[in-house]
Amino acid sequence: MQIKKILVITLSNIGDVILTTPVIRVLKKNFPKSYFVIMCSAKAKDIFLSDPCVNKVIEYNKHIKLLNKLYLALELRKERFDIVVDLRHTLFPLFLGSKYKTSILGRFCKDSSTHKINFHLNKLKELKLNIDLTPELPYIYIPQEVKENIDVLLTDIKFKDASYIVVSPGGRSQSKLWAKEKFLKLCEKIIGRFKCKVLLVGDLKDKIITNWIAQNISSKDEVFDLSGNISLLQLAELLRRAKVLITNDSGALHMGSAVGIPVVAIFGPTNELQYGPVGEKSIAVTDDIDCRPCIYAKCKDFFPCLNNIGVSKVYKEVEKILSF
């Protein structure tokens, strides 16, 4: 059996896309000589552009008109893919004429106990090709140029030879935001006990939170705010060198898992069994309230499942990692 060309249709949001990267690693391990095409959103394409496993990246906008989607399907059909793995569960595989393709039925699966990484990997079973489903870390490729850029950055901010942790206090919705005041107290406690430095990360929308922490922390020389100033792959390299990542339920969480570092993730209503960090030393910190996980986050303004989590509970998990 000769598999010449493989198309992987991945997702849109950066965190969701990172959760699909083990699929690409597994396919490359099983079909090392194949030509790989990745279809993803514009905001996630940087994850793949420098990856030697990927030969071509196609930007996909899920909001384009139906006529444009049909035209795209016709163009893709010309590529004569041997395998199409559609992690979006669209109708594309039905139009591309591939011998091996995944089913569209996955969109109706509501398994709340399977982690999304395993959910995506299990899609490969539908190909019936006896594929080894064991992915190998790291799931994200970091080019040498990015590593050199981070060397310069860490030197400039005087973190080059320091032991540091990364803290990501932002998130996409209020239901995922642990209080900035608690992040501040947690950072101060960690700095005081372990004498390490703290890098604050996030996108531009998180800057109001990270800037507040950086401005109000007592040990200002030990903290640096990089929110909105680094690329996805630069974040990956910074995380790869860190002792631990402390984060809300966010894209940074999945990036930390993808580069194989310990992650302490603070979870409110989201199901940590599906979206929590992976890795031997990683943990999702949750409250024992009986109404979580909650798909719809019905509390609207105040989320007891998140706000009941105290600084000491998170600190204990960080302490276990940093004391090892």
N, C-alpha and C positions, 0 to 999 in steps of 0.2 A: 504493500500500500504506500503510495507516494502522495504526501500532502504538501502541495507547493505554496498555496496562498491561504491565509487565515485572516478573517475580519472579526474584530471584537468591538461590539457596540456597547460602550460603557455609559455612565450616567452624567448628571449635570453638576450638582453641587460638589465642591472640592472634597469634602469629607466622604461623601458617598463614592466618589471616583476612587479615592485612596483605598476604600474597602474592596474595590474590584481588582486592584493591582496584583494580588496573589494569583488570580486567574491567568493573567498574562505570563507570570513567572512559571506557572505550571505548564501552560501550553508551550512555552519556549523550551522548557526542559524536555518535554515529550516530543516536540517537533523542532529541533534546533536549526534545521536547514530551511525552514519555511519562511516565506515573506509575510511579515506581519503588518496589518493595517489597523489602526485604532480610530474609532469614531467617537468623539467626545465634545463637550461644550468648550467654547472659546476660553472660559476662565480656568479650565483644567488642563489645557493643552500643554502648558509648560512642564507638566509632570512627565510627558512622554517625548518631547521634541529632541532631547539629548540622549534618550535611552537607546543603547545599541541593540536592544531586543526589538525595537520598533522601527520599521522601514518607512512608514508613512502615517501622518496624522491628518484626519479629516475633521474639520469643525462641523458640529451639528447644533442647530438651533431648533429645539422642540416646538417653538411657536411659529415656525414658517407655515405657509399655506399648504393645503393638501396637494395642489398642483406641483409645488416645488418639491414636496416629498416624493411624489411619483417620478418626477424628473431625476431626483437623486437616486431613487431605486433603480431606474433604468441605467444610470451611469455606473452604479455599483455592480449591476448584473454583467456589464461588459468586462469586469475584472475577473470573472470566472473563479470565484473563491471556492476552495475545496471544503472549508469549514467556516460557518458563520455562528458566532457565539453572541447572542443578543441579551445583554443584561438589563436592558430597558424593557424587554418583553413587548416589542413593537411588532408590526406586521412585516417588517423588512425581510426576515428570513424566508417568508413565503414567496417573495418575488425574485429572489436572487439566484435560484436554480442550483444551489449548492447541494452536494451529496450528503453532507453532514451538517445538521443545523439544530439549534436548541428550540424548544417549544415556546409558544407565546403564553402558555397557561400559567407560568410562574407569577404573573401579576395578580392571580386570584389566590395565591398561597398566603395564609395568614399565620404561619408558624411563629409563635412568639418566644419559643425556647431555643431556637437555633441562631447562633451568631451570624451576622450578615456575611462575614467572610466565608463561612462554611456553606451558607445558603447559595452564594455565588459559585463556589467551587462545585457544589453538588449539581449545578446546571450542566456541568461538563459530562455527567453520567448519561445525559440524554443523547449524547453523540454516539454512545455504544462503541467506543474505540479503546476500551481497556486502558484508560489514562491513569497514570500515577498522580494522585491528587495532593501530594505533599509539597507545599510551597517552601522555598528557601529564602531566608532573610538575607539582605534587606529587600523589601518589595519595591523600594524606590531607588532608582539609579541616580547617583550624585556625581557629575563630571568633575574632573580635576580642576578646571577653571573655577568652579564654585568653591571648592575646598580652599584654593588659594585666596579667593576673595574673602572668605571667612577668616583665614589667617590674618589678613590685613585688618579686617574689621575688629577682631578681638584684640589685636595689638593697639589699634587706635583708641579703643575704649578701656585699655589697660586690664583686659580680661584674659590675655593670651596664655599666661602660665597659671591662671587661677582655676580653682575648682568652682564650678557654678551649677546652678539649677535653672530651669526655665519655668516661668509661670505664665499661663495664658488665662486671664480672668474675664475674657469677653465671651461672646456667643451670639447666635442668630436671633434668639428670642428671650423674653423676660423670664420664661419658665426654666431657662437653663443658666441663669446668672446668679451664682452665689454672691453674697454681698461683698462689695469692694472693701468694706471695713474689715471683714473677716479675712480677706486675702492679705490686707495690710498687716494685721496682727499675726497671721501665719508666717509671713515673710520675716517679720521682726524676730519671731521666736526661732525660726530656722537659722537666721544670720547669727543670733546670739549664741545658739548652741553649737553650730557646726562651722562657724567662721567662713561660710562660703558666700559667693556672690550670686546675685539674682538678675536674670535677664527677663524682662517683661516683653511679651510678644502678642500680636494680634493684627487685625487689619485697621484701616483708617477709622472705621466706625467704633473700634474698641479704644481709640486713643483717649477719649474722655475718661475712661476707667483707668487705663495704665498710667496716664499722666497724673491723675489724682493720687494713685498709690506712690508713684515716684516722688511727687512733691511733698507728701505727708509722712513718708517713712523717716524714722529717726537716723538710720544709717545710710544717708544719701550716696555716699561714696561706694557703697556695696551694691547699688542697684542701677541698672541702665534700661531705659525704655526704647525698644526697637519697633514698636507698633507702627505699621504702615510704611516701614522703611526697608523691608527685605522681601525678596522673592520667595516663592514656594520652595524652590530647591535650596536656597540659602537657609530657610527655616529648617529644612530637613537636616542640613549639615550641622547647624547649631544644636539641634536636638540630639544628633548622633554623638556629639561630644559631651553632652550634659550628663550629670549624675542622675537626675530624675526630672520628669515633667509633671507639674501640678496644673490641672486644667479643669475647666467646665466641660460639659458635653459639647465638643466642637471639632472642627477639622484638625486642629492641632493635636487633639487626642489620637486620632487615627494616624497622623503623620508620625507621632512618637512611637506608636506600635509598629509602623511600617519600617522604621529604622532600628527597631529592636531594643529600645531603652525602657527602663521601668517607668510606668505611668500611674499616677494617682489621680483618678478622675472623680469629680464630684457630680453626682446624678440626682436630679429632682424627679419629675414624672416620667422621664424616658426610661425605656426598658434596657437595663445594662446587660441582660443576657443576649440581646441583639446587637447593641451598639457600644458595649463596654470595651475597655482596653484589653489587649491580649498579651500574653507573655507571663513567664513564671513569677516575676516579682511585681507585676502590675495588679492594680485593684480598683474597683469602683466603690466609692464611699457613698452609702445610701442611708436613708432614715427607715425605721421599722414601721412607719405608718401603714395601715392595712389597705389603703386605697391606691397605692402605687404598685406597679407602674400604671400610668394613666395615659391613654392614647390622645385624649382630647384636651388635657390640661385645663379642666373645667373651672379651676379656682380663679382664673383670670388675673387677679392682681397679686394675691399673696399665696405662695406655694409652700405650705407647711412641710411637705416632703423634702424641699430644698432648704428652706430657712431654719428648719429644726436641726440641721447638721451644724455642730459646733466646731470651733477652731481646734479644740483638743482632739476630737475624733479624727480629723484629717491629719493633724500633726503626728499622731501616733503611727499612722501608716507611713508617713514620710520618714519618720525616725527609724523605723525598721529597715528601710532601704539604705539610708545614709549611714547607719551604724554598722552595716554589714561589712 
